Amino acid sequence: MSETISDPGPKPTVSPAGMNWRLLIAAVALALALLVSFLATRYSAYRNVQENFYGQALVPAKEAFDFRLVDQNGKPFRLSQLHGKAVLFSFGFTHCPNVCPTTLSDLAKVYRALPEKDRQKVQVLFVSVDPRRDQSAVMKKYVPYFDESFIGLTGTEPQIAEAAKAYGAFYEISHNDGEDPENYSVNHSALTYLITPSGKWKLIYNFDQLRDEKNMVRDIERVLGES
């Protein structure tokens, strides 16, 4: 007796469109896997650096924007001329009722808490966001009051806007309706930035962190030790 084998018919084929979808899905899966790996690596690097510092660390540290302003003696000033020193600076204005004088007072305490041998390696700057009123002569009377080594900086509105933007600082003029236009305040962010002696933007401090002299000094000493 002969056995009859039925014809199974044509073999199924995959359409070009189906192949494209499979390749797309595989490519997306690979891209997601690489992204997860990259983010995990970055987070691990950030955590390792952040554990060593009190301030908010930038990982990796960024090249500091070399702002061009005018110092309290009316001379052109660039951040890069402080290469070799650790620099702490903040943005504010001399008519500020509370935040700015408190920031400068706290920074003065931190500066004086440093070992004397290291103070010459550190420079504190105060950048005005109110160039209309904060001219060089005004800055010279205001900023060194907190410590004679501190330097006040001002400049044109475009120069200040450029510097603030580079460091993510915010400020805006605030007028009260019906009041004298010359009677105004300036709303601004209250962060302090630390630049390393090699010119890297390494750390950010919020307003409250400046009160902790011990941890601030530890960060500065660590940054100086890296140079």
C-alpha positions as CSV (number, residue, x, y, z in Angstrom):
1,M,0.0,0.0,0.0
2,S,1.4,3.3,-1.0
3,E,1.4,6.3,1.4
4,T,0.2,9.6,0.2
5,I,2.0,12.6,1.4
6,S,0.0,15.8,1.3
7,D,1.7,18.9,-0.1
8,P,2.2,21.4,2.8
9,G,1.9,24.3,0.5
10,P,4.3,27.1,0.0
11,K,6.6,28.0,2.9
12,P,5.6,31.2,4.7
13,T,7.7,34.2,3.8
14,V,8.5,37.4,5.7
15,S,7.6,40.6,3.9
16,P,10.1,43.4,3.6
17,A,7.9,45.5,5.8
18,G,7.9,42.8,8.5
19,M,11.7,42.7,8.3
20,N,12.0,46.5,8.7
21,W,9.8,46.4,11.8
22,R,11.9,43.7,13.4
23,L,15.1,45.6,12.6
24,L,13.6,48.8,14.0
25,I,12.5,47.1,17.2
26,A,15.9,45.5,17.6
27,A,17.6,48.9,17.0
28,V,15.4,50.6,19.6
29,A,16.0,47.9,22.2
30,L,19.8,48.2,21.7
31,A,19.6,52.0,21.9
32,L,17.6,51.8,25.2
33,A,20.1,49.3,26.6
34,L,23.0,51.6,25.7
35,L,21.1,54.6,27.2
36,V,20.4,52.8,30.5
37,S,24.1,51.7,30.7
38,F,25.3,55.3,30.0
39,L,22.9,56.8,32.6
40,A,24.0,54.2,35.2
41,T,27.6,55.0,34.5
42,R,27.0,58.7,34.8
43,Y,25.0,58.3,38.0
44,S,27.7,56.2,39.5
45,A,30.4,58.8,38.6
46,Y,28.2,61.6,40.0
47,R,27.6,59.7,43.2
48,N,31.3,59.0,43.7
49,V,32.1,62.7,43.2
50,Q,29.1,64.0,45.2
51,E,30.0,61.9,48.2
52,N,33.3,63.8,48.5
53,F,31.7,67.3,48.5
54,Y,29.2,69.3,50.5
55,G,28.2,71.5,47.6
56,Q,26.2,70.4,44.6
57,A,28.8,68.9,42.3
58,L,28.9,69.2,38.5
59,V,29.9,65.9,37.0
60,P,31.9,66.4,34.9
61,A,33.1,69.8,36.0
62,K,32.5,72.4,33.3
63,E,34.9,74.9,31.8
64,A,34.1,78.1,33.6
65,F,32.7,80.9,31.4
66,D,35.4,83.6,31.3
67,F,33.2,86.6,31.9
68,R,34.4,90.1,31.0
69,L,33.3,92.8,33.5
70,V,34.7,95.8,35.3
71,D,36.1,95.7,38.8
72,Q,35.5,98.1,41.7
73,N,38.5,100.2,40.6
74,G,37.0,100.7,37.2
75,K,39.4,98.3,35.5
76,P,38.5,95.6,33.0
77,F,38.3,92.2,34.7
78,R,38.2,88.7,33.4
79,L,37.6,85.5,35.4
80,S,40.6,83.9,33.8
81,Q,43.0,86.4,35.4
82,L,42.4,84.5,38.7
83,H,43.7,81.2,37.2
84,G,45.5,79.4,39.9
85,K,43.1,80.4,42.6
86,A,39.8,78.9,43.8
87,V,37.0,81.4,43.2
88,L,33.7,81.8,45.0
89,F,31.2,84.3,43.5
90,S,27.6,85.2,43.6
91,F,25.2,87.5,41.8
92,G,23.3,90.3,43.6
93,F,23.0,94.1,44.1
94,T,24.0,96.6,46.7
95,H,20.5,97.7,47.5
96,C,19.6,94.1,48.4
97,P,18.0,94.2,51.9
98,N,18.8,90.7,53.2
99,V,20.1,87.9,50.9
100,C,23.2,89.7,49.5
101,P,24.6,91.1,52.7
102,T,23.9,87.7,54.4
103,T,25.7,85.9,51.5
104,L,28.7,88.1,51.7
105,S,28.8,87.9,55.5
106,D,28.7,84.1,55.4
107,L,31.4,84.0,52.7
108,A,33.6,86.3,54.9
109,K,33.3,83.9,57.8
110,V,34.2,81.0,55.5
111,Y,37.2,82.9,54.1
112,R,38.5,83.8,57.6
113,A,38.0,80.2,58.7
114,L,40.5,79.0,56.1
115,P,44.1,78.4,57.2
116,E,46.0,81.6,56.7
117,K,48.3,80.0,54.1
118,D,45.3,79.1,51.9
119,R,43.5,82.5,51.9
120,Q,45.9,83.9,49.3
121,K,44.8,81.0,47.1
122,V,41.1,81.9,47.3
123,Q,39.2,84.9,45.8
124,V,35.6,85.9,46.6
125,L,33.8,88.0,44.0
126,F,30.4,89.7,44.0
127,V,28.8,90.4,40.6
128,S,26.1,93.1,40.5
129,V,22.9,92.5,38.5
130,D,22.0,96.2,38.9
131,P,24.6,98.1,36.8
132,R,22.4,101.2,36.7
133,R,23.0,101.9,40.3
134,D,26.0,99.7,41.1
135,Q,28.8,101.5,39.4
136,S,32.4,100.8,40.3
137,A,32.6,103.5,43.0
138,V,29.5,102.1,44.7
139,M,30.9,98.5,44.6
140,K,34.2,99.7,46.1
141,K,32.4,101.1,49.1
142,Y,30.1,98.1,49.5
143,V,31.9,94.8,48.8
144,P,35.2,95.3,50.7
145,Y,33.2,96.2,53.8
146,F,32.6,92.5,54.3
147,D,36.3,91.7,53.8
148,E,39.0,93.9,52.3
149,S,40.1,91.1,50.0
150,F,36.7,90.7,48.3
151,I,36.2,92.2,44.8
152,G,33.0,93.8,43.5
153,L,32.3,93.5,39.7
154,T,29.9,95.4,37.5
155,G,29.6,96.1,33.8
156,T,27.2,96.8,31.0
157,E,23.8,95.2,31.0
158,P,24.7,92.9,28.1
159,Q,27.9,91.8,29.9
160,I,26.1,91.0,33.1
161,A,23.3,89.2,31.3
162,E,25.8,87.1,29.4
163,A,27.6,86.1,32.6
164,A,24.4,85.3,34.5
165,K,23.1,83.2,31.6
166,A,26.4,81.2,31.5
167,Y,25.9,80.2,35.1
168,G,22.2,79.7,35.1
169,A,21.6,82.7,37.3
170,F,18.2,84.5,37.2
171,Y,17.4,88.2,37.8
172,E,14.7,90.7,36.9
173,I,13.9,94.3,37.8
174,S,10.8,94.6,40.1
175,H,8.8,97.9,40.0
176,N,5.8,98.7,42.2
177,D,3.0,100.4,40.2
178,G,2.7,104.1,40.9
179,E,6.1,104.4,42.6
180,D,9.1,106.4,41.4
181,P,10.8,104.5,38.5
182,E,14.1,104.9,40.3
183,N,12.8,103.1,43.4
184,Y,13.0,99.5,42.3
185,S,14.3,96.2,43.5
186,V,15.9,93.2,41.8
187,N,14.6,89.7,42.2
188,H,17.5,87.2,41.7
189,S,18.6,83.7,42.4
190,A,20.8,83.2,45.5
191,L,23.4,80.7,44.5
192,T,27.2,80.8,45.0
193,Y,29.5,79.2,42.5
194,L,33.0,77.6,43.1
195,I,35.6,77.7,40.3
196,T,38.7,75.5,40.7
197,P,42.2,76.8,40.3
198,S,42.3,75.1,36.9
199,G,39.3,77.1,35.7
200,K,36.6,74.5,36.1
201,W,33.1,75.2,37.4
202,K,32.9,72.5,40.0
203,L,30.4,73.3,42.7
204,I,27.2,75.2,43.5
205,Y,25.9,76.2,46.9
206,N,22.5,77.4,47.9
207,F,21.9,80.3,50.2
208,D,21.6,78.2,53.4
209,Q,24.6,76.0,52.8
210,L,27.0,79.0,53.2
211,R,26.3,79.0,56.9
212,D,28.2,75.8,57.4
213,E,31.7,77.1,57.7
214,K,33.3,73.7,58.4
215,N,31.9,72.0,55.3
216,M,32.5,75.0,53.1
217,V,36.2,75.1,54.2
218,R,36.5,71.3,53.7
219,D,35.2,71.7,50.1
220,I,37.6,74.6,49.4
221,E,40.6,72.7,50.9
222,R,39.7,69.7,48.8
223,V,39.6,71.7,45.6
224,L,42.9,73.4,46.4
225,G,44.4,70.0,47.0
226,E,43.3,68.8,43.6
227,S,45.3,71.6,41.9
